[in-house]
Amino acid sequence: MVLQSAAEACLCSVFFPSDTHREMPYADIEQQREAVRSWREAHPDRVRAYRKASMLKRTAQQRRLPRPSSIEHHALTNEEVLQLVKGVLASLA
């Protein structure tokens, strides 16, 4: 491959450093689990929002309504529940 300009040569040296040795992050499964655990403990609001969003997406795809305990656990609003109900009713028509 022939570089066409000095700018491309600079970009290649930025994206592909040849003088550094990099190891794969979290090569050890235990280190990976610990990193995920510590991130979840440090960001409980993000984890809660992610799980709520995934539950809403899953119930909409499956065209099912969540159980009352799930609605309470995820603190779904009336608008969110109504959107799920409308989606289920629309799939029946």
C-alpha positions, 0 to 999 in steps of 0.5 A: 500500500502506497501512502499518497500524502503526509496526512495519510502517513500521520493518520496511519501512525495515529491509528496503528502505532507500531512501537506499543505492545497492547494486550487484549483488555480483560483477557481473564474472565474474572477480571472482566466480571469484576470490571462489569460488577464494579461498573454496575455498582458505580452506575445504578441509575444507568443499569436500572434505565437499561433494564427498564428499556430492555423490558419495554422493548421485549414486551413490545416485540413479544406483544405481551403485557408485563406482570403487575409486579414487573410494572411496579418493579420498573416503576412504569408510568401510565403512559408507558403501560398504555403504549404497551396495551395499545401495541398488543391490541393493535396486533390482535386486530 
